[in-house]
Amino acid sequence: MEYTKEIAIQNAIDEANEKYNKGLLISCNYENYDELMSQPCTEDGDRETVYSIASLYSDDVNNDGTWENAILDNLKEVYGSFF
């Protein structure tokens, strides 16, 4: 199966949901952002931002240059306060 923008969007949303449920999705405006992200690894996994998730899932040979913005637009619908 070909990896498409739609699959990348869904994978990014799934990843964000998992990180959020584990307390590992970090808002860029979080008070202790720099401190938390200086050591992003935890026992439960790595801390992520919506931007790092979008970057991760848009890194594909099939990306026509529109994937990252599409992923961010979809993440913003659910996690708008994390931007």
Secondary structure by P-SEA (a helix, b strand, c coil): ccccaaaaaaaaaaaaaaaaaacccccccccccccccccccccccccccaaaaaaaaacccccccccaaaaaaaaaacccccc
